[in-house]
Amino acid sequence: MKKFVALFKARTMEFIRDRGALTWNILFPVLMVFGFAGAFSGNGDSLFTVGVVGGGETPARFADIPGVEFLHYDEGDGNSLETAVNRLRQHQIDMVIDLAREEYYLNSESSSSEILRTLFESTAGANRARTETSTGNAAASTVPEAETTFVERQIAGEPIRYVDWVVPGVIGMNMMFSCLFGVGFVLVRYRKNGVLKRLKATPVSAFTFVSAQVASRVVIVLITSTFVYVGTNAFLQFTMHGSYLLLLLLMTLAVISMIGIGLLFAGRLKSEELAGGLMNLVIFPMIVLSGVFFSLEGASDLVRQISSVLPLTHFVDGARAVMLDGAGLVQLLPNLLVLAGSSLLFLLVSAALFRWE
């Protein structure tokens, strides 16, 4: 334990004394968050986005209206309607059409609802669609009028700013950079400079050394990420409907998983240039395919399947579910299990690959 504490303290103080690295780890995500808040603070463009669930055919005349984009939610997903309605509640889409139940949903607080209601009723033949206001998934009442094709239901919900949506991705991206380069790159540099060779001659075991590196990086990343979130939240007031403790648990597992990826590169490489290139080969696809800056709902099945195995995806999706939807432990369990399993897998493989020289 004394060896572990000594190595933990040495690595932590090495990072703290590197003022440039410390400042950049805090300043970079702060600048990105404020940059997105300023750049995307408008109301967006005039394109209407309509979510379609329940299978069947969208009324042809309505489907042919220019300027309306349709998102078809997976029919095999039992929560497709709930997912679509939740997107509508958060103003991420403008309308939801349930073809199976012959209902359509509008957000009463959206400025586009009246236009879409007029367009839909005039093209779909819903001449006497009645309005039912609800805040959840209350069952629709029956409408006996034969001439009413669709029933309108309204929900209420405050709009989600783009900065609220993107901040989990920015924090996750900064965590990934800090974990991969703060562990993988540093250990490769130690090997190249002969530090690991000297440590091999001491009573320190490889397990003690690596575990101290992991523990130090976990503490550093959690503290810097918390500081970034709290500092930017003081000015931007992010939406937060869930539990901070659950968000911290999710962040901890994600950090350990990403450190495990960094250790895979640190196992045997001794070239900093090669290590940096290989890590960038992993980092940039993860940024693109994990939904950091944009949603992957309209992406192909292959892209979404690749995204589903990436640790960054499960952190970003889980953090957004906690912050924006108020998800609890049960809803977050799949993300937590994937992150815990990937953490264990990466650490075991990296331990098997690790060599002092």
Phi, psi and omega in degrees: 000324178297320178295318179299312181297318180297316179292321177299313180295319182297315181291321179295315180293328176299318179290316183296322181286343174276086187299324180297312180294319180297315181296317182293322179298333179266318186288321185301306180294328178297314179298321180293317181297312180293326177297315177294322179298322180281320185286328185241038181272357180282187182267005178085185182270185187268005181288130177270136177244124184241126175271135182239127178229164172093003180071190180081189184250131173293137178314125192302314184295324178289321181294338183270359181291126178291148179089003178247122179256135183250131174248118181265117181275147187304122180291333182282350180272119181295341181258018184298317179294317179298319179297314181296316180295323178295321176297321178294318180300326181269007178065024176278335169230168188256343184198152175231131176245121175259101185289329181291319182265356183055054177229155171223147186246138174228151178267119184295343181259007180263137181288344182270353186297316183296320179295315181293324177298314180297315180297315184292314182294325182285335182259329184266352177083019178274080189285331184229042180295128181266153185258132175233119183267132178211164178248000182215225184248040180297145183292141179282141177281157182285150179237109187286339185298125183291331185281354179269110183276317182237147176259129178272134175231138181247145174236167179235145178182141179287146179293144176264119179292156179298325181294327176295323182285325188270341186299323175299324179293320179294315179295318178297320179296318178294322175300317181297313178301315183295321182287312184292311182280330181285341178246300184300309183294321182293318181292326175296320177295320176301316181294318181294322182276357178087006181294316180295326179296322178289320180295332179297331181279356180263171178287004182285129177276161179298323179297315180297317182295311183293319180296325177293321177297317180296313181298318179298316182291323177300312180298315182297313183293319179296318180293312181294321179293319177297318179298317180297315181296311182296317182296315179286328179294331179298332181259325188259344178052072181294152173290129180215104181256350185253202185262132177292326179295320178294322177295322179293320177298315179298318180295320181296314179295322179295320179297314180296320179297317181289327174297321177300322176296318178298323179291333176299321178284333184276353186302313186222345183295147176231003178254118180295324180295316179295317180298316179297319179295317180293322179292321175296328178296333178268321187295309188291320172299324178295321178297316183288320189265001181258006178069034181293312186251343181209155182285147178258018183299325181268006183282167180290164180298322180298315180298317181290328176292318176296318181298326185291346180258001182270131180301323181298324178299315184289329174290312183297312180297318180294318180295320178294323178296320179291311187287316188265328185252351182069033182297146178258191183297321182296314180293330184269355185303317178301318179296318180295320181293320178296316180294319178294316179295317178294324177299312180297317181297311182296320181292320179294316180294317180294326177295322178291329182273342189293135174225146177294322184240000000 
